[in-house]
Amino acid sequence: MIKTEPSVILLEFNELSPRLMDHFMAKRKLPNFSRLHREAHVYVTKAKEKSPYLEPWIQWVNVHSGLNYEDHKVFRLDEGQKLKVPCVWDILSKEGHRVGVCGSMNVRYETPFNGYVLPDPWSSVVEPYPESLKTYFNFVQKNVMEHTRDRVPLSKAEYLGFLGFMLRSGLSVNTVAASIRQLLSERIRRTHWKRAVILDRLQFDLFAHYWKELRPEFSTFFLNSTAHFQHMYWRNMEPEHFKMKPTAEEQAVFEEAVLFGYQEMDRLVGRFLKLCGPNTTLIFCTALGQQPCLKYEDEGGKCFHRPKDFEKLLGVVGVTAPHKVSAMMSETFHVYFQNEADAIATQAQLTSLRLSGEQTLNVNREKDVLTAGCCISHAVGRDAMLTGPSRAVPFFDIFYQAEGTKSGMHDSDGILWIRYPDLAHRIHSEKVALTSIAPTILDLFQVEPPAHMKGSSLLAMGRRSSISSLGAAPVSAA
């Protein structure tokens, strides 16, 4: 069957930097991104929010809903379901368009849904749709949640179940070969950190399988690996910005880690360009970017500590109330309770933890949910003791320090390239709002944006009635 319907793919490569993209393209390191750039309308986006609201789980909600944080109020990761308005995929699904959501961050969706939804791996509330995706979702979730550990806690049965799912869902020979090479390299070299890109390849295989099987007219595809590389290894890429210089040993491993991430995504862009049909509009968006993180340099840099076992941590402070724990990014985790009283009591217990008199956990509460994380950002001695309400335990019996020191931080400037089927190229000088993306996507499908979307479509005003297909390219919105 030949795909004839016009379509849109939204590539969501989290936090890639406009400056680094330009630099690497100028160095001829990214041939597929360079091709996409010269065949696209090129914009820089500007997030409205400032810290502490300049977070990807907020900005991607902006992209998908057409609302800024001040209107949607979704503040934390794993709370996308609290969004009160439909996202762009909900609207297109109701209009009869087939839709595929592949890994997008902080999602919500409405049923019945005309397509499939794979939530981001930090989701503990929103379930994949259809249910057959849970085997894939659960496997990836454990790998992502525990990527800082030497060994991911997966059973042999889980590995076999995942392999069987992928064999039925598009697993490619190239991905198998790359996975074998990665696992072998980890035995002889310090390359465990590269494992994230294997998950990226698996996700592309899954996306391509559904693209061919379901023929979605609108699709999203989200990846976070390079954002993580930037957070951890910017110091190695540009040591001249930092007071704390990496060692020669670290440079031998991580000097080109960020470039490696961009080049891996460049290879995926090449695969998307081959996958796209002549009627496909390809939108590349990063929601925000990154810049060097220098504010912790006088403190010796920022490191983070994660609980080895969440139940052991809760046990140290005497938590007995029924609960559910969900790990998030970095040091953060959620604890869900059956009632608000239990959450209040546990918040007091967790905030009582001390390391040499220093508060160990930041704990915020919203009704019956706690969001907590270790606030010890400096290095901790191996014999340090953690003091709880009734006993003391070694700090490293409860926590472990993740590898690396934070050296990249969020920046409000992001990338937005729109490659229309006519391949027209134009660079737009005026920065655009993230809330313009959802109306633009709906405009491409000739669907009227709902009243809650206040952003302006990037298709020029007055042309909407004359657009007869998704292949029509816009005049400048700048």
N, C-alpha and C positions, 0 to 999 in steps of 0.2 A: 504493500500500500504506500503510495506517494503522498507526502504531507502537502496539502494544497492550501489549508487555511493560513491566513496571516497570523503571526505570533510575536510575542514579546518575551525575552528572557532578561531577568534582572539579576546580574552578577553582583553579589554582595560580598566583597572582599574586605573584611573589617579593618579599618584604621590604616590602610595604606596611605603614605604621605605624598602629597603633591610634589614637595621638594625632592624627595628621594626618587620618586617616579621619573621626574624630569632628569635628575642626575644620572640614573642608571640607563635611561634611554639614550641620553647624550653620549654615554660610554659604549653604546651599542651592545648592551648586556641583555636587552629585552626585545627581541625581534617581533614577537606576537603582540605585545602591548604597543609597540611602535606602529605596527600595522593598524591595530584598532584605533589608535590615536589619529592617524592620518585619514581614516575613513569615517570619522565621527565628528559630531558637534561636541565641543570640549568646554566644560564649565568647571569652576571651583565652587563648592558649596560652603556655606557658612552656618554653623550651628548657632542658634540663638542663645542657648544655655551656657552658663559659666559653671565652674566647679562650685558645689559638689554635684551639679546636674549634668556635667559634661561627661556622660558615661554612655557606652555603646548600647546598653539595654534600654536607655531612654531615647537615644537618637534614632535607633532603628524603629521604635514605636512611632516616632515622628514621621519617618519615611513611609511606613505602611499605613498610617491612619490619616496623614495630612494635618495632624495637630501638633502643636508644641507642648512641652511639658506642663506649662501653666494651665493648659486646657485638659490634657489627658490624665495627668497626675500619677502615671505609672512610674514609680521611683526606683524599684528594685528589680534585679534579675529574678526570673521565675514568678513574675506577677503580671505577665501580659494578659492573663485572663480577666484582670480587673478593668481592662479597657471597656468603656461603655458604648463605643461606636463601632461600626463595621470597618474592617480593613479593606484595602484595595482588592484582595483576593475574594473576600466575602461578597463584595459588590459585583465583581465579574462573574462569580459562581451563580449568583441569583439571576444574572442577566443571561445565563445559559452557556457561558464560556467554560471550557474545561480548564482546570487550574492545578498546578503542582507547586507546593511549598516545600522546598528541600533545605531544611536546616536553619531557616530564618530565626533570628533571635527574638525572644520574648513575645511569642505569637499568641493569638487567640483566633478562633474560627467558629463559624456558625454552621450547624447542621440543619438540613441535609447539605452536604458539600459535594460539588461536582468535580471530583479529582482526588488528590491525596495531600496529606499534611505530615511532614516529618519535623517535629519541633527541634529546637536547639538542644544539645545534650545536657544542659543545666536545668531542663524542665522537669519538675516533679509533680506538676498538677495537670498541665495540658498533655493529653495522650496523643500518640500518633493515630492517623486515620488513613487507610483502614487499619484494623488491629494487626494484620499480618506484618506490618512494619515494626512491631515491637521487638522482634528478635534482633533486628539491625540496631534499633534505637537503644536497647538495653546494653548491647555490646559496646557501642561507641560511647555511651554515657559513662560506663565504668572506665574506659580508657582515658577519656578526657578528664573526669573527676580526679583520677589518680595518676595523672601524667607525671607528677613530681616524684612518685615512688619508683624504686628500682624494679619492682615487679607489680603488675596490675593484678588485683585479686579476682581472677576469672578461672572457673573450673574447666576441666577438659570437655565436659558436656557442653558448656557455653561456647567454647571455641568450635566444636564440631557443629553445633546448631547454627552458629554464624556462618561457617563455611558452607553448609548446606543451603542456607538462605541466599548467600551471594552467588553460588553456582546456578541458582534458579533466577537470579536477578541481575545478570549482566557482568559478572566478574570477568575481567579481561586478562589475557595472557601477560600484557605489560604490567598490570598491577601485581599479579602473582610473582613475576620475576623481580620487580622492584622490592616487594615485601621480603623475598628470600635474601636479596642482596643486603637489605637493611639489617635483618636479623643476624646474618653472618658477620656484618661489619661491627655490630655491637659486641661480638665476642673478642675482637682483636683491637678495636679502637673505641674512643670515647664518642660514640655517635648516637647514643640513646635519644638525645634531644631532637634528632631528625625524624623520629617515628611519627610525629604528627602529620607529616606530609603523606604517609601511607594512608591514613584515614581520609585525607583529601582525595586521593586517587580512588579509594573505595566509594566515596560519596559521588564522585563523577560517574563511576560505573553505574551506580544506582540511578542517578539522574538520567543518564543516557538510556537505561533500560525503560524507565517510565516515559521518557520522551518518545521512544519508538512504540511503546505499547499503548499508552493512553492518548498520545497526541495532544498534550495540553496547549492551549492557546496563550496562556500566561503562566510563566514559571519563575520561581526564585531559586537561587543557589548561593548558600552562605558558607564562608570559611573564615576561621579565626587564627590559623597557625602563624601567619606572618605577623599579625598583631602581637602575638605572644613573643615571637623572636625579637621584635622591636623593643618591647618592654624589658626584656632580659639582656639583650646583647647590643644595644645602641652604643654602649660604652666601648665595646670592642670594635665597632665600625668607625667611630669618631672619637678616639681616646683624647684628642686634643681639647675637647670641651670639658673634660672631667678632672677633678683634683685627684680622685682615686684612680690610678692607672692600672689596667689589667696586667697580669704577669705574662711573661713570654709563653709559659705553658698554656695559659688561658687563650692567648692570641692564636696559638697553633691550632686550637679547636674552634674558636668562636669568631675570629676576625671577619670572616665572610658569612656569618650565620644569617644576617639580615638579607644580604644579597641572595643567598641560597633560597630564602623564602620567596623573594620576588621572582626569582628565576623558575621556581617550582610553579608559582601561580601563572607565570608567563607561558609555561608549557600547557597548563590547563586552558588558558585563553586560546591557544592554538587549536586545542581539541574542540572548544566551543565554536570557533570559527568554521571548522570542518563540519560540525554537527548542524549548524544553522542552515536552514534552507534560504532560498533567495527572497522570501517574503518575511524573514525574521528581523525584527528590530532588537538589537543587543544593547542593553543599558548596563554600564559598569559604574558601580557606586560604592563608596567606602564609608559614608555617613559622617565620619570625622577622620582626623589624621593623628599623627604623633609628632613629638619634638623631644629633644634631649631632656631628661629629668635631672636637674641639678640641685634641687632644693634640699636634698639629704646629704650632700657631699661633705659638709662640715661635721656630720654625725657618723661618718664612715660608710655612708651609703645605706640604702634601705633593703633589708632582707625580710622575708616573711616566713612564718611558722604555721604549719597545719597540724591539726590533731591526727595522731596515728589511728585512733579509734574513738569515734564520737561518743559511744556509750561509756567508754572508760573515763573520758573527760567528764561527762555528766555524773558518773558515779562518784568521782572524787568530791563533788560538791553535794552529793546526797540527793540527786533528782530521782524520784520514784514515780512521778505522775506519768500517765500514758502519753506518749509523744512519738513523733516521726522526725527524723533528721534528713536534711538534704544539703549536700555540699554544693558550693558555688565556686566562682572564680577565686584564685589566689587563696587567701586565708579565710574567706567568708563562708558561713554556713547558716541555714535556716533550721529552726526547731518549731514544729507545729504541735499545738496542744488541743485538747478537746474543749477547753474553756479558758476564759481570760484570767481567772484566779490562779490557775496552775502556771500560766505564762508569767504573771507578776511575781509569783514566788520564785520561779526558776531564774528570772532576771536578777533578782537580789542575790541568789546563790552564786550565779556565774560571775557577777561583778565583784564578788568577795575574793576571788582568786588573786594572789599576790606573788610576784617574783622579786624578792629582796625589797619588799615594800611597794613595788610598782604594780599598778593595776595591769592585769594580764589580758583581759578580754574587754573589748567594746561590745556592749549589748544594747540593741534598740528593740523596742516592742511596738507592734501594731496589733492591737486587740489580742488575739490568741496566738500570734506568731512572733518569734524572736529572730532577729538577724544579728549574728555574733561573728567575731573574728579576733584573732590574737593581735593585740596592738603593740607587741614587742617587736620593733622594727630594727633593732640593733642585734649584733651577734651576742650569743649567750654562752657562758662557760659550760663546759661539759659536766661539771659537778653542781650546777645550779639547782636549787630546790624550789618547788612550787608549793605555796602554802594555801590550803583550803580551809573551810570552816572548822573541821575537826582533825585534820591530819596534814602532813607534808609528804610530798612525793617528788622524786627527781623530775625536773622539767622535761627531760628528753625521754622519760617513760610515757609522757602524755603527748608531746609535740615532736615534730621533726622539722628541721630547717630545709626549705626547698633550695635546690641548687641555683646559684646566681644571685646577682644584686640588681634591683630595679634600676633601669637607666633610660627608659623611654616613658613619656607621659602623654596624655591626650592633648590634642590641639583641635581647635574649632574648624579649621579648614579641611575639607575633604574633596574627593575626586568625583566628578560626574561626567561620563562620556556617553553620548547616545549615537549609536551607529544605526542609521536608517538604511533600508534596502538600496537606496540610490547611492550610498557611500559618500555623500557630500560631506566635505570637511569645513568646519568653521570654528575658530577660537573666539569664545565670548569673554569679554573682559570683565563684565560685571558679575560679582558673586551672587549666587542664587540660594534661596532658602530651601531647607530640607522638605518643608511642607509643600513645595512645588512639585515634588516627584510623583506623589500619588495622583493628583489631578492630571498631570501630564500623561501618565499611564492610562487613566480612564479616557482621556481625550483621544489617545491613539486608537482606542476601541469605539470611539464615538459614543461613549457613555457619559451622561451628565454627572459631574461630581456632586455628591450630597452637600447639603447646606453646611455641615460641620467643617468641611474642607475650605479653609480661608485662603490657602495659597493659590497662586496663579499658575495655570498651565504654561509650560515653556513653548508650547505651540502658540504662535502669534495670535492675538485677539483678532477675531473677525475671519479667521481662516477655517474655523471648526466646521462650518457648514459646507465648505468646499472640499474637505478631505474625504476622499472616497475609499481610501485603503490605508492600511498601516504603513505602506511604503512611502507615503507623502512626507517629505522632510520639511521642517519648520523654517521660517525665516528667522532672523536673529531676534532673540528676546533681550539682548543687551542694549 
